[in-house]
Amino acid sequence: MNKTTILIVDDHRLLRQTWSLILNNDPCYHVVGECSNAIEAIDKVACLRPCIIILDINLPGMSGTEAVPLLLKASPSSKIVAVSMHDHPAFARRIIKDGAMGYVCKSSSSKELFHALSEIREGRKYICKSIKEALAEQVFTSQEADKPAELSARELEVIRFLKNGFSSKEIAQKLFIAVKTVEVHRYNILRKLKLKNTAALVHFIHANYGYQIE
């Protein structure tokens, strides 16, 4: 039986090595390469032509989300399964739309990763259990926290400054408001979008809505 070749793209060396060890111990898979960033992956994928690319979406420099169409252009036959620390459906929705075949959270079990790889190898798309549960919760509670309409104009202004690396104090000076007010806005933004920190917030805005918040 021909083994399914895999390229692993993640900026954490230990995680790459762990996945390689696990996958290479399975008779169905063979890891043909590892990359720590998207640029390196785009260079390698054209010659390696792996069956599946395991792609972290939170890469330094060019994000995994941005890299998906470039990877598929370099190796059209490759299938991409995105992996991420984020379990918000918006991330999965965006990267599947861009061409990935699957989405697995880093909190998922190795059993689920293997199941995802098996499904994708057979040409079927796969969304991990935690994303499905989050989607179900949104449906049953009628919560639509991932809609930009819930963010006020002031909140979007705060996001713009956060995206560009401004501190709460600097934002307060720019907007002529109190630092405490900025902190309240930050808290409300994260609460509305159900995100844990500013990094997740910035990634969410770009991934889901493509806001131009320069």
N, C-alpha and C positions, 0 to 999 in steps of 0.2 A: 504494500500500500504506500502510495506517495504521501510523504509528510506535508502538512500545511506549513509553509514558511511564514515567519513572523519577524517584523521589525518593531522594536520597542523604542518609543520616543518619550523620555521623561527626564527632567533635570535632576532627579535624585538618583545618584549612583547605586545606593543600596537597594532601592526599589527595583531598578532595572536588573540588577544582578539576581535579586530574589525571584522576580518573574521569569528570568531566563532559566534559572535552576529548576523551577517548578515546571515550566513548559517543556524544557529539554528532557525532563524525566518522563514525559508522556510520549508514547509511541506515535501519536498523531501529529505532533508539532515539532518544529525545528526553528529555533531563533537564529536568524541569519545576520542580525546586526542590532546595535544599540546606538542611540543618539541622545544627546543632552539638550538639543535645541532644534527648532523648526528648520533653520537654514541648513544645518548639517543633514537633517532628515531628507530635505528636498534634493540635496546633492546625491545622497546615497540611494534613494528609492528608485531613481531612474535605471541604475545598473543592477540593483538587487532584485527589483520587481517582486517584492514579497506578496504572498497571498493576502495577508492581513497586516495592517499597521495598528498597533496599540498606541494611541496618541493621547498624552496628557494635554488638556486644554489650557492649563495654567503654566505656560512656558515663559522663560525670560525672553525679552525682545519680542519677536513675532509670536503671538499666541497660537495655540493649537487650532482655535477657531479660524483664525486668519489663514492658517497653513493648509486647511482641508482642501480647498479648490486647487492649490498649487501642487499638493501631493498627488491628487488625482490626475492632474494634467501631466505630471511627470511619469506616473504609472497608472494609467486608466483601469487596468485590470485589478488593482489592489482594492481591498475593502478596508474601511477604517472603523475601528471601535474606539470611541472617545472614553477616556477615564478622567474623573474629576472628583474633587473634594465637595463640590456643590451638589445638593440634592433638590434644587429648585427646578421644576419642569421647564422653565424658560430656557435654561442652558441646553437641555437635551433637545428641545424643540428647534432651537436655532442651528445647532450643529448637524442635526439630521436633515434639516432643510438645505444645508450647504453641501450635503453629499455623504455624510458619515452613515454607516449602516447600523451602528449601535452606540449605546451610552451606558456606562457602568460606573457607579460611584466607588470611590476608594474605600468606602466603608463596607462594600459588598464582600461576600465570601469568595474564596478561590473557586469554590464549587460553582458559584454563579458566573464567575469570569469564564470558566470552561464551558458552561452552558451557552453563554453569549457567543463565544468563539465558534461553537458547534453550529449554532443557528446562522451566524453570519457566513460561515464556510459554505452552508447550504443555500445561501442567497436570500436568507430571511433577515429582516431587521429585528433588533432586540433593544428593549428598554428595561433597565434593572427594576427590581421589585420596589425599592424605595421611591423611585420616580413615579411608578404606577400608583403607589399608595398616596403620594402627594397630590397627584392628579385626581384621584378618587375623593380625597378630602376637599379639594376645591369644588368639585361637582356637588357633593352632598351638603356642604356648608354654604354653597353659593358665594364663596369668597373669590374675589377677582383682584387680589392684591398685586397681580403682575401687570395691571393696566396703568399706563402712564398718566391717565386722567386723575388718578388719586394723588398725584404729586402737584403741589401748588407751584406757582411761578417762583416764589421765594425759595422753595425747596430745590427746584431745578437750578437756581442761581448758586445755591450752596454746593450742589453736586458738581457744577462746572468748576468751582474753585478747588474742591476736593480732588477732582480728577487731575488737576494741574499741580497737585502737591502742596496746596496752601494749608496752613494750620488753622485751627479755630480762631486763634487770635488775629491772624492775618485776614481771615475772611470777615471777621467782625469789623476790622478797620476798613476793608474795601466796601462793605455794605452799610457802614455807619450804624451798626447795631452792637449790642452787648455780646460778650463772649458766651455768656450763659444762654443767650437766645440762639446763638449758632449751635451750641451743644443740644438744645432742645430740638432744633431742626434736624440735626444729624440723627438723634434718637428716633424721631418720628419717621424719617425716611427709611431707616433700617427696619422699623416696626412694620410699616406699611408693605414693604417688599419682602418681609420675612428673611432678612439677611443678617449675617453675624458681624460683619465689619466693613470698613470703607473699601478695602480691596475687592471684596465680593460685590459691593455695590457698583463700583466702576465697571467691573467685568459684566455685571448683570445689565446695566444700561446699554453698553455697547453690543452685547450679545443679543439682547431681546428687541431693542428698539432702534439701534443705530443712531442715537441722538448725536447731533453735532453740537457738542457742548464746549467748544473751544472758547 
